[in-house]
Amino acid sequence: MDRHDGCTSVQHEQRIIEALQMVVDPTPAKVRKTLNSLGYIDERIHGLKQDGKTTRFYLDLRENGGRLCEAGLAAGETTDVTPCVAPATGPFTVQTEEQP
């Protein structure tokens, strides 16, 4: 991940965490709706999967050759979002990830 992606990542993480902390019972549908309300389109939201009372997801934030993605765990007040890396081109897949 380059310097630009690193700076951009922090901004995305803060706004996503703040919004998802307010979601009671974060189901995949509620998480998608919240991410959509922040301007993230469905084509950029991947892997929504409920795991007990939490929902995991990935956001594809690649643009202009960047490799940035975000790995998220929507869990109310303990929501966490961390940067991950995807290939610069081609289909979205996570290459490296820090587990939230």
Contacts in CASP RR format, 6 or more apart in sequence:
PFRMAT RR
TARGET T0000
AUTHOR 0000-0000-0000
METHOD contacts of the structure
MODEL  1
MDRHDGCTSVQHEQRIIEALQMVVDPTPAKVRKTLNSLGYIDERIHGLKQ
DGKTTRFYLDLRENGGRLCEAGLAAGETTDVTPCVAPATGPFTVQTEEQP
1 9 0 8 1.000
1 67 0 8 1.000
1 68 0 8 1.000
1 83 0 8 1.000
1 85 0 8 1.000
2 66 0 8 1.000
2 67 0 8 1.000
4 66 0 8 1.000
5 66 0 8 1.000
5 67 0 8 1.000
5 68 0 8 1.000
5 83 0 8 1.000
6 68 0 8 1.000
6 83 0 8 1.000
8 61 0 8 1.000
8 68 0 8 1.000
9 61 0 8 1.000
9 68 0 8 1.000
9 70 0 8 1.000
9 83 0 8 1.000
12 59 0 8 1.000
12 61 0 8 1.000
12 70 0 8 1.000
12 81 0 8 1.000
13 70 0 8 1.000
13 81 0 8 1.000
13 82 0 8 1.000
13 83 0 8 1.000
15 38 0 8 1.000
16 35 0 8 1.000
16 38 0 8 1.000
16 59 0 8 1.000
16 70 0 8 1.000
16 72 0 8 1.000
16 79 0 8 1.000
16 81 0 8 1.000
17 79 0 8 1.000
17 80 0 8 1.000
17 81 0 8 1.000
19 34 0 8 1.000
19 35 0 8 1.000
19 37 0 8 1.000
19 38 0 8 1.000
20 26 0 8 1.000
20 31 0 8 1.000
20 34 0 8 1.000
20 74 0 8 1.000
20 76 0 8 1.000
20 79 0 8 1.000
20 81 0 8 1.000
21 76 0 8 1.000
21 77 0 8 1.000
21 79 0 8 1.000
22 76 0 8 1.000
23 30 0 8 1.000
23 31 0 8 1.000
23 34 0 8 1.000
23 74 0 8 1.000
23 76 0 8 1.000
24 76 0 8 1.000
25 53 0 8 1.000
26 53 0 8 1.000
26 54 0 8 1.000
26 55 0 8 1.000
26 74 0 8 1.000
26 75 0 8 1.000
26 76 0 8 1.000
26 79 0 8 1.000
27 50 0 8 1.000
27 55 0 8 1.000
28 48 0 8 1.000
28 49 0 8 1.000
28 50 0 8 1.000
28 55 0 8 1.000
28 57 0 8 1.000
30 55 0 8 1.000
30 74 0 8 1.000
31 48 0 8 1.000
31 55 0 8 1.000
31 57 0 8 1.000
31 74 0 8 1.000
32 42 0 8 1.000
32 45 0 8 1.000
32 48 0 8 1.000
34 74 0 8 1.000
35 45 0 8 1.000
35 57 0 8 1.000
35 59 0 8 1.000
36 42 0 8 1.000
36 45 0 8 1.000
40 59 0 8 1.000
43 60 0 8 1.000
44 59 0 8 1.000
44 60 0 8 1.000
44 61 0 8 1.000
45 57 0 8 1.000
45 58 0 8 1.000
45 59 0 8 1.000
45 60 0 8 1.000
46 57 0 8 1.000
46 58 0 8 1.000
46 59 0 8 1.000
46 60 0 8 1.000
46 92 0 8 1.000
47 56 0 8 1.000
47 57 0 8 1.000
47 58 0 8 1.000
48 55 0 8 1.000
48 56 0 8 1.000
48 57 0 8 1.000
49 55 0 8 1.000
49 56 0 8 1.000
49 57 0 8 1.000
53 75 0 8 1.000
54 73 0 8 1.000
54 74 0 8 1.000
54 75 0 8 1.000
55 73 0 8 1.000
55 74 0 8 1.000
55 75 0 8 1.000
56 71 0 8 1.000
56 72 0 8 1.000
56 73 0 8 1.000
56 74 0 8 1.000
56 100 0 8 1.000
57 71 0 8 1.000
57 72 0 8 1.000
57 74 0 8 1.000
58 69 0 8 1.000
58 70 0 8 1.000
58 71 0 8 1.000
58 72 0 8 1.000
58 84 0 8 1.000
58 92 0 8 1.000
58 94 0 8 1.000
59 69 0 8 1.000
59 70 0 8 1.000
59 72 0 8 1.000
60 69 0 8 1.000
60 86 0 8 1.000
60 92 0 8 1.000
61 68 0 8 1.000
61 69 0 8 1.000
61 70 0 8 1.000
62 68 0 8 1.000
62 69 0 8 1.000
62 86 0 8 1.000
62 88 0 8 1.000
62 92 0 8 1.000
65 88 0 8 1.000
65 89 0 8 1.000
66 88 0 8 1.000
67 85 0 8 1.000
67 86 0 8 1.000
67 87 0 8 1.000
67 88 0 8 1.000
67 95 0 8 1.000
68 83 0 8 1.000
68 84 0 8 1.000
68 85 0 8 1.000
68 86 0 8 1.000
69 83 0 8 1.000
69 84 0 8 1.000
69 85 0 8 1.000
69 86 0 8 1.000
69 92 0 8 1.000
69 94 0 8 1.000
70 81 0 8 1.000
70 82 0 8 1.000
70 83 0 8 1.000
70 84 0 8 1.000
71 81 0 8 1.000
71 82 0 8 1.000
71 83 0 8 1.000
71 84 0 8 1.000
71 94 0 8 1.000
71 97 0 8 1.000
71 98 0 8 1.000
71 99 0 8 1.000
71 100 0 8 1.000
72 79 0 8 1.000
72 80 0 8 1.000
72 81 0 8 1.000
72 82 0 8 1.000
72 100 0 8 1.000
73 79 0 8 1.000
73 80 0 8 1.000
73 81 0 8 1.000
73 100 0 8 1.000
80 100 0 8 1.000
81 100 0 8 1.000
82 97 0 8 1.000
82 98 0 8 1.000
82 99 0 8 1.000
82 100 0 8 1.000
83 98 0 8 1.000
84 94 0 8 1.000
84 95 0 8 1.000
84 96 0 8 1.000
84 97 0 8 1.000
84 98 0 8 1.000
85 94 0 8 1.000
85 95 0 8 1.000
85 96 0 8 1.000
85 97 0 8 1.000
86 92 0 8 1.000
86 93 0 8 1.000
86 94 0 8 1.000
86 95 0 8 1.000
87 93 0 8 1.000
87 95 0 8 1.000
END
